[in-house]
Amino acid sequence: MADILREEEVRDGTLVPSVLDYDFKHPARVNKDQLRTLENLHDNFARLLSSTLSGAMRAVVDVDTAFVDQTTYGEYIMSLSNPSCSYQYIMDPTAGRAIMDWAMPIVFGLVDRVHGGKGSPKGVEARQVTQIEMGVMARIVKRAIEDLEATWEPIVPVEIHDIELETNPEFIQITAASEIVILLAFEVNTANFSGLVSLCYPFFTLEPLLPRLGHQSYARTRRVPRETQRARNRLTLGAMDLPVVAELGRTRISAAEANSLQAGDVIRLSARATDPARLYVGGKAKFLGWPCADADGDVQLRIAGKVPPQARQRYQPLAPQAPAMTENPPGVTQAWLPAPAE
């Protein structure tokens, strides 16, 4: 009560307290300095989002921070349009949920521009987004999420996952209606439309990060360039031992056939004699090579090159006991037999 009742002065021998207003329905869970730091931090998000939307629309898009406020989650949900274009996600390392909402004029304007229009939502009535529009927004939101991760990097490395689209805000239940949330709104302006993109952080999502949101902590933190960080990671991981497995071919046989195998039996593989072997490093296909032997008769593998990216996507990681069978990618035979053990 010392913060509410302060002895200001003595009048006629009587203490006259100074009473400060306090809203119990909207308690200030985050102090002004932390709110100011959040606003400064997300000013960078506004710049990154401006670049992302400008690239998507091939036109100049201005994004500015509109306001930062504390409110209840129930009031925030009531402020959203129905239907809406809201994405809820989980933000590590706090493992808390948050919401990114896009105003419908922005959604329809982006979709119109991506499909060759002027980028105007005029004439489009309020309705649910279609599957095609969801696909367009998914690509844009993915880049916006990457911008948000980069925004938090000076404070703490953040990973956002489990992103889900919800078009009815009443179905978004990430916290209780009475819980305090931090609301940041960004105004998006183009020649043909304008609207708000909002971020909603429940208090429990930001609570572990609040001690780091002091002005001094934010000012001292410097962002390490990505290439520098990768170089440090290579030095840290350089001494690790990784299992390396070379495969010449692969096939499938029944359990009965496997049980009846004897010395001298020949198993036909789907690989050809001219196909290269595949080299697994740490359980993942990394290189292609040709089997050879040295003067002492030791089997070796001469590296011919890296596995093509289009083929690497179809190769499942090599299981320690039994490699998984996957569909053959075009131009590459996926029939491999582990090299014999020493």
C-alpha positions as CSV (number, residue, x, y, z in Angstrom):
1,M,0.0,0.0,0.0
2,A,3.0,2.3,0.2
3,D,2.9,2.7,-3.5
4,I,-0.7,3.8,-3.4
5,L,-0.9,5.9,-0.2
6,R,1.9,8.3,0.2
7,E,2.2,10.9,2.9
8,E,2.5,14.1,0.9
9,E,2.1,16.7,3.6
10,V,0.8,17.6,7.0
11,R,-2.2,19.9,7.1
12,D,-3.4,21.1,10.5
13,G,-1.5,18.2,12.1
14,T,-3.3,15.7,10.0
15,L,-1.6,13.4,7.4
16,V,-3.2,13.9,4.0
17,P,-2.5,10.8,1.8
18,S,-2.2,11.0,-2.0
19,V,-4.5,8.3,-3.6
20,L,-3.5,6.9,-6.9
21,D,-6.0,5.3,-9.2
22,Y,-5.5,1.5,-9.9
23,D,-7.5,-0.5,-12.4
24,F,-7.9,-4.0,-11.0
25,K,-9.5,-5.1,-14.3
26,H,-6.5,-4.0,-16.3
27,P,-3.5,-4.4,-14.0
28,A,-0.2,-3.2,-15.3
29,R,1.8,-6.4,-15.4
30,V,4.6,-4.9,-17.5
31,N,6.2,-1.6,-16.5
32,K,6.6,1.3,-18.8
33,D,10.3,0.7,-19.3
34,Q,9.7,-2.8,-20.5
35,L,6.9,-1.7,-22.8
36,R,9.2,0.9,-24.3
37,T,11.8,-1.7,-24.9
38,L,9.2,-4.0,-26.5
39,E,8.2,-1.1,-28.8
40,N,11.8,-0.3,-29.7
41,L,12.4,-4.0,-30.3
42,H,9.4,-4.4,-32.6
43,D,10.2,-1.3,-34.6
44,N,12.8,-3.5,-36.2
45,F,10.0,-6.0,-37.0
46,A,8.1,-3.2,-38.7
47,R,11.1,-2.5,-40.9
48,L,11.6,-6.2,-41.7
49,L,7.9,-6.7,-42.4
50,S,7.9,-3.7,-44.7
51,S,10.7,-5.3,-46.8
52,T,8.8,-8.6,-46.8
53,L,5.5,-7.1,-48.0
54,S,7.2,-4.9,-50.5
55,G,8.9,-7.9,-52.1
56,A,5.6,-9.9,-52.1
57,M,3.7,-7.0,-53.7
58,R,6.5,-5.6,-55.9
59,A,5.6,-2.2,-54.6
60,V,6.4,0.1,-51.8
61,V,4.7,-0.9,-48.5
62,D,5.0,1.2,-45.4
63,V,4.8,-0.5,-42.0
64,D,4.8,1.6,-38.8
65,T,4.3,0.7,-35.2
66,A,0.8,2.0,-34.4
67,F,0.6,1.4,-30.6
68,V,1.6,-0.9,-27.7
69,D,-0.9,-1.6,-25.0
70,Q,-1.9,-4.0,-22.2
71,T,-5.4,-5.4,-22.2
72,T,-7.3,-8.5,-21.4
73,Y,-7.3,-11.5,-23.8
74,G,-11.1,-11.4,-24.0
75,E,-11.1,-7.7,-25.1
76,Y,-8.5,-8.5,-27.7
77,I,-10.5,-11.3,-29.2
78,M,-13.6,-9.1,-29.3
79,S,-11.7,-6.5,-31.3
80,L,-10.9,-9.0,-34.1
81,S,-13.1,-9.2,-37.1
82,N,-15.1,-12.4,-37.8
83,P,-14.1,-13.9,-40.2
84,S,-10.4,-13.2,-39.5
85,C,-7.0,-14.3,-40.6
86,S,-5.3,-15.1,-37.4
87,Y,-2.3,-17.3,-36.8
88,Q,-1.5,-18.8,-33.4
89,Y,1.9,-20.3,-32.8
90,I,4.2,-21.5,-30.0
91,M,7.3,-19.5,-29.2
92,D,10.3,-21.2,-27.7
93,P,12.2,-21.0,-25.4
94,T,9.2,-19.9,-23.2
95,A,6.9,-22.5,-24.9
96,G,4.2,-19.9,-24.7
97,R,1.5,-19.2,-27.3
98,A,1.0,-16.0,-29.2
99,I,-1.2,-14.7,-32.1
100,M,-0.4,-12.8,-35.3
101,D,-3.5,-11.3,-36.8
102,W,-3.8,-9.8,-40.3
103,A,-6.6,-7.4,-41.1
104,M,-8.8,-8.7,-44.0
105,P,-8.2,-5.7,-46.3
106,I,-4.5,-6.6,-46.1
107,V,-5.2,-10.2,-46.9
108,F,-7.4,-9.5,-49.9
109,G,-5.0,-6.8,-51.2
110,L,-2.0,-9.1,-51.0
111,V,-3.9,-11.9,-52.8
112,D,-5.1,-9.6,-55.5
113,R,-1.5,-8.3,-56.1
114,V,0.1,-11.7,-56.1
115,H,-2.4,-12.8,-58.8
116,G,-1.6,-9.8,-61.1
117,G,-4.1,-7.2,-59.8
118,K,-3.5,-3.7,-58.5
119,G,-3.5,-4.9,-54.9
120,S,-6.9,-3.5,-54.0
121,P,-9.4,-5.2,-51.7
122,K,-12.3,-3.0,-53.0
123,G,-15.3,-4.9,-54.0
124,V,-14.5,-7.9,-51.9
125,E,-17.0,-8.4,-49.1
126,A,-16.2,-9.8,-45.8
127,R,-16.0,-13.6,-46.2
128,Q,-13.9,-16.6,-45.3
129,V,-10.6,-17.0,-47.1
130,T,-10.4,-19.7,-49.8
131,Q,-7.8,-22.5,-50.0
132,I,-5.9,-20.6,-52.7
133,E,-5.9,-17.4,-50.6
134,M,-4.7,-19.5,-47.6
135,G,-1.8,-20.8,-49.7
136,V,-0.8,-17.2,-50.7
137,M,-0.9,-16.0,-47.1
138,A,1.0,-19.1,-45.8
139,R,4.0,-18.1,-47.9
140,I,3.9,-14.5,-46.7
141,V,3.3,-15.4,-43.1
142,K,6.2,-17.8,-43.2
143,R,8.5,-14.9,-44.1
144,A,6.9,-12.7,-41.5
145,I,7.5,-15.3,-38.8
146,E,11.2,-15.4,-39.9
147,D,11.2,-11.6,-39.5
148,L,9.7,-12.0,-36.0
149,E,12.4,-14.5,-35.0
150,A,15.1,-12.1,-36.2
151,T,13.4,-9.4,-34.2
152,W,13.8,-11.3,-30.9
153,E,17.4,-12.4,-31.7
154,P,19.1,-9.5,-29.9
155,I,17.2,-10.4,-26.7
156,V,17.1,-14.2,-26.9
157,P,17.1,-16.8,-29.8
158,V,13.5,-17.6,-30.5
159,E,12.1,-20.5,-32.5
160,I,8.4,-20.3,-33.6
161,H,6.6,-23.5,-34.6
162,D,3.2,-25.1,-34.6
163,I,1.7,-22.3,-36.7
164,E,-2.1,-22.7,-37.1
165,L,-4.5,-20.6,-39.1
166,E,-7.9,-19.8,-37.5
167,T,-10.6,-17.8,-39.3
168,N,-13.0,-17.6,-36.3
169,P,-11.3,-15.7,-33.4
170,E,-13.8,-17.2,-30.9
171,F,-12.1,-20.6,-31.4
172,I,-8.6,-19.2,-30.5
173,Q,-8.1,-20.2,-26.9
174,I,-4.5,-19.6,-26.0
175,T,-5.2,-18.3,-22.5
176,A,-8.1,-17.3,-20.2
177,A,-10.3,-14.3,-21.2
178,S,-9.2,-12.4,-18.1
179,E,-5.5,-12.9,-18.6
180,I,-3.5,-9.8,-19.4
181,V,-1.9,-9.7,-22.9
182,I,0.6,-7.4,-24.5
183,L,-0.8,-6.0,-27.8
184,L,1.4,-4.6,-30.5
185,A,-0.2,-3.2,-33.6
186,F,1.5,-2.2,-36.9
187,E,-0.1,-0.1,-39.5
188,V,0.4,-1.3,-43.1
189,N,-0.1,1.3,-45.8
190,T,0.0,1.0,-49.6
191,A,-1.4,3.0,-52.5
192,N,-4.5,0.8,-52.5
193,F,-5.2,-0.4,-49.0
194,S,-4.3,0.0,-45.4
195,G,-4.9,-2.1,-42.3
196,L,-3.4,-3.4,-39.1
197,V,-1.2,-6.4,-38.3
198,S,-1.3,-7.2,-34.6
199,L,0.8,-9.3,-32.3
200,C,-0.7,-10.6,-29.1
201,Y,1.6,-11.9,-26.4
202,P,0.0,-13.4,-23.2
203,F,1.8,-12.2,-20.1
204,F,2.9,-15.8,-19.2
205,T,4.6,-16.0,-22.6
206,L,6.7,-13.0,-22.0
207,E,7.2,-13.3,-18.2
208,P,10.5,-15.3,-18.4
209,L,11.8,-12.7,-20.9
210,L,10.8,-9.6,-18.9
211,P,14.1,-9.4,-16.9
212,R,15.9,-9.2,-20.2
213,L,13.8,-6.3,-21.5
214,G,15.5,-3.6,-19.5
215,H,17.0,-0.8,-21.5
216,Q,20.5,-1.5,-20.4
217,S,20.3,-5.2,-21.2
218,Y,18.9,-4.4,-24.7
219,A,21.5,-1.8,-25.4
220,R,24.4,-4.1,-24.5
221,T,23.2,-7.0,-26.6
222,R,24.8,-7.1,-30.0
223,R,23.6,-9.3,-32.8
224,V,26.2,-11.8,-34.0
225,P,26.4,-12.0,-37.8
226,R,25.1,-15.3,-39.1
227,E,28.3,-16.3,-40.9
228,T,30.3,-15.6,-37.7
229,Q,27.9,-17.8,-35.7
230,R,28.2,-20.6,-38.2
231,A,32.0,-20.4,-38.1
232,R,31.8,-20.7,-34.3
233,N,29.5,-23.7,-34.6
234,R,31.9,-25.4,-37.0
235,L,34.8,-25.0,-34.6
236,T,32.7,-26.3,-31.7
237,L,31.4,-29.3,-33.6
238,G,34.6,-30.0,-35.5
239,A,35.9,-32.7,-33.1
240,M,32.7,-34.7,-33.0
241,D,32.8,-38.3,-34.3
242,L,30.1,-39.1,-36.8
243,P,29.1,-42.6,-38.1
244,V,29.8,-43.1,-41.8
245,V,28.0,-45.8,-43.8
246,A,28.4,-46.6,-47.5
247,E,25.6,-48.4,-49.3
248,L,26.0,-50.3,-52.6
249,G,22.4,-51.5,-53.0
250,R,19.1,-52.2,-51.3
251,T,16.1,-54.5,-51.9
252,R,13.3,-56.1,-50.1
253,I,12.8,-59.8,-49.3
254,S,10.2,-61.7,-47.3
255,A,10.8,-62.9,-43.8
256,A,10.7,-66.5,-45.1
257,E,13.3,-65.8,-47.8
258,A,15.6,-64.1,-45.2
259,N,15.2,-67.1,-42.9
260,S,16.3,-69.5,-45.7
261,L,19.4,-67.6,-46.8
262,Q,22.6,-69.7,-46.9
263,A,26.2,-69.1,-47.8
264,G,26.6,-68.8,-51.6
265,D,23.0,-67.5,-52.2
266,V,22.8,-64.4,-54.5
267,I,20.4,-61.6,-53.7
268,R,19.4,-59.5,-56.7
269,L,19.4,-55.7,-56.0
270,S,17.7,-53.0,-57.9
271,A,20.9,-51.1,-58.3
272,R,22.9,-51.4,-61.5
273,A,26.7,-52.0,-61.7
274,T,27.1,-48.4,-63.0
275,D,25.3,-46.8,-60.2
276,P,27.3,-44.9,-57.6
277,A,27.2,-45.8,-53.9
278,R,25.7,-43.5,-51.4
279,L,27.5,-42.3,-48.4
280,Y,25.6,-41.6,-45.2
281,V,27.1,-39.2,-42.7
282,G,25.4,-39.1,-39.3
283,G,22.5,-41.0,-40.8
284,K,21.8,-38.6,-43.6
285,A,22.7,-39.1,-47.3
286,K,25.5,-36.6,-48.1
287,F,27.7,-37.9,-50.9
288,L,27.9,-40.3,-53.9
289,G,31.0,-42.2,-54.6
290,W,32.6,-45.2,-56.4
291,P,33.9,-48.3,-54.5
292,C,37.6,-49.1,-55.0
293,A,40.4,-50.9,-53.3
294,D,43.9,-49.9,-52.4
295,A,47.1,-52.0,-53.0
296,D,46.5,-53.8,-49.7
297,G,43.0,-54.9,-50.7
298,D,41.2,-52.6,-48.3
299,V,37.8,-51.4,-49.6
300,Q,37.6,-47.6,-50.0
301,L,35.1,-45.2,-51.5
302,R,36.1,-42.4,-53.9
303,I,33.8,-39.4,-53.5
304,A,32.2,-38.3,-56.8
305,G,30.1,-35.5,-55.5
306,K,27.3,-34.4,-53.2
307,V,23.8,-35.9,-53.3
308,P,21.6,-33.6,-55.4
309,P,19.3,-31.5,-53.3
310,Q,16.2,-32.7,-55.2
311,A,17.2,-36.3,-54.4
312,R,18.2,-35.5,-50.8
313,Q,14.7,-34.4,-49.9
314,R,13.3,-37.9,-50.8
315,Y,15.9,-39.9,-48.9
316,Q,14.9,-40.7,-45.4
317,P,17.6,-40.7,-42.7
318,L,19.4,-44.0,-42.3
319,A,18.2,-45.9,-39.3
320,P,20.9,-47.6,-37.2
321,Q,19.4,-51.0,-37.5
322,A,17.4,-51.1,-40.8
323,P,17.5,-48.3,-43.4
324,A,14.0,-47.2,-44.4
325,M,12.8,-47.9,-47.9
326,T,11.7,-44.8,-49.8
327,E,10.6,-44.1,-53.3
328,N,13.3,-43.8,-55.9
329,P,14.0,-40.1,-57.0
330,P,14.2,-39.4,-60.7
331,G,17.6,-40.4,-62.2
332,V,18.9,-42.0,-59.0
333,T,18.6,-45.6,-58.1
334,Q,17.6,-46.1,-54.5
335,A,18.8,-49.7,-53.9
336,W,21.6,-49.9,-51.5
337,L,23.3,-52.6,-49.5
338,P,25.4,-51.7,-46.4
339,A,29.1,-52.3,-46.9
340,P,30.3,-55.5,-45.1
341,A,31.5,-54.9,-41.6
342,E,35.2,-55.4,-40.9
